[in-house]
Amino acid sequence: MSNLTYSKISESEAELTWSIVEQALHRHGDPNWNRKVGYKNFRAIRSDGNILGGIAIIDMGQWFGGRKVRTGAVTSVGVAPEGRGIGAASTMLSNALKEMRDNGMAISTLFPSSVRVYRSKGYERSGVMLTYEAPIKEMRAALNKLKVEQASNDEEMVLLFNERAQQGNGNLDRGSLLWDLITTSDGRPIYKYYIRDENQVVGYINYQQSRSGDHIRIRDMVSSTQQSSERILRFFADHRTVIDTISWNGPPTDPIDFAMEEQETNLKSSTDWMVRVLNISDALEQRGYPAGVNASVDFEFNDNEIPENNGIWHLNINEGRGSVKKVTSPSSKQVLKLGPRGFAPLYTSHYSATDLKIMGIIDGSAETIALANTIFAGPKPWIGEQF
Ligand SMILES: CC(C)(COP(=O)(O)OP(=O)(O)OC[C@H]1O[C@@H](n2cnc3c(N)ncnc32)[C@H](O)[C@@H]1OP(=O)(O)O)[C@@H](O)C(=O)NCCC(=O)NCCS
């Protein structure tokens, strides 16, 4: 539609934009989310100048292969009900992709309410958010020597979180917006504890006691050693006279679940987040690769939304780092044919190249697929907090 325009919003337009987004999204975990994101991060789609919908973009880092990749975290996407079905969301997203790329972001990440809306723009399901729940009576563990102490600061939390994030895939470089969301509350108290061995902090927990039901909701938790996992189990087991269950968001390979005697953890929910490549060359150069893999592969890339990504890109990997150059014809025997939807879950290590070939979104010879499996092998990507 020619009269749809995409632009920044002024401070005086913030309340209107947020009310449209809040109505559209129905609810968010934090009622003040849009205000915290701030009007400067919002964009609007307008019809003849009138605001029809909004979108917010947060400049963030996301860890892949031990390195931080610059991502545009997209949130608060909504269109007023009376303005739907005329391409408002589609126009808004196309413009947002271009803006994020122009601002130097390599990829974009979001939690979709609808996969279809974003797939049509080249996003694909590329990692998980998992919520586990376990009965406290199953969290048996002997008391070990580690100390549990109330956290008097958040700094050691940030350090331990970042250390784990670097070892895995998908975790966010949280920045103050997300850390504030996790460490502060306008309502029920948040309890924060460090788990220490004689030298250092080896784990932390940050939780709230549920108002309804005898339940503890963990907001954030890291356990970096087996002893720390046992101490955390014991800490919660010591609540067994008044609390029945505990829930937390954790990795696909969860150390707390693993430390339990029996398989009594339930997977309460599993939702995929989506990624879209904005700049194929930056994306491939910013992530890290498995040490010891020295290889080359060509990407024959087809992008309907971002024409600058089109063409053949030669990736050379050496000592865990990738370097990329654009070529006119494949310069190796290994050629992977794909578009943004095939690229994203391969890039994040969510699916292997073998999986993606079966799913029909990448193509290449058996040898090339096997090579891509090795290059992008890594821990399953996950995020523990929704934005
Ligand atoms: C989803 C929403 C943003 C779509 O807005 P819109 O302006 O009507 O969408 P468009 O007309 O630009 O359509 C864009 C694409 O999404 C599809 N789409 C639109 N609404 C959809 C819905 N509710 N479910 C699934 N797909 C939908 C369209 O068919 C189109 O896909 P196509 O190009 O493959 O045909 C709007 O309905 C809304 O605000 N919904 C509530 C909030 C929400 O779900 N936000 C998005 C997720 S965070």
The ligand as a Gaussian input file, in Angstrom:
#p B3LYP/6-31G(d) Opt

LIG

0 1
 C        0.209000     -10.232000      13.468000
 C       -0.067000      -8.783000      13.058000
 C        1.109000      -7.920000      13.495000
 C       -0.224000      -8.771000      11.531000
 O       -0.481000      -7.448000      11.116000
 P       -1.070000      -7.108000       9.660000
 O       -0.718000      -5.711000       9.359000
 O       -2.475000      -7.507000       9.605000
 O       -0.213000      -8.124000       8.740000
 P        0.058000      -7.994000       7.168000
 O       -1.225000      -7.632000       6.478000
 O        1.216000      -7.116000       6.922000
 O        0.473000      -9.497000       6.821000
 C        1.813000      -9.968000       6.951000
 C        1.858000     -11.463000       6.847000
 O        1.399000     -12.068000       8.063000
 C        0.290000     -12.927000       7.815000
 N       -0.601000     -12.755000       8.963000
 C       -1.260000     -11.649000       9.294000
 N       -1.931000     -11.852000      10.457000
 C       -1.671000     -13.108000      10.832000
 C       -2.054000     -13.894000      11.953000
 N       -2.857000     -13.426000      12.901000
 N       -1.603000     -15.160000      12.037000
 C       -0.795000     -15.665000      11.069000
 N       -0.379000     -14.945000       9.990000
 C       -0.826000     -13.700000       9.883000
 C       -0.273000     -12.443000       6.517000
 O       -0.999000     -13.450000       5.867000
 C        0.988000     -12.069000       5.777000
 O        1.676000     -13.264000       5.379000
 P        1.977000     -13.575000       3.858000
 O        2.810000     -12.420000       3.389000
 O        2.702000     -14.876000       3.914000
 O        0.620000     -13.644000       3.232000
 C       -1.376000      -8.239000      13.677000
 O       -2.430000      -9.131000      13.350000
 C       -1.307000      -8.108000      15.183000
 O       -0.938000      -7.070000      15.706000
 N       -1.661000      -9.199000      15.926000
 C       -1.596000      -9.233000      17.354000
 C       -0.168000      -9.110000      17.891000
 C        0.807000     -10.081000      17.283000
 O        0.481000     -11.251000      17.065000
 N        2.030000      -9.588000      16.991000
 C        3.025000     -10.304000      16.218000
 C        3.796000     -11.256000      16.941000
 S        4.945000     -10.647000      18.151000

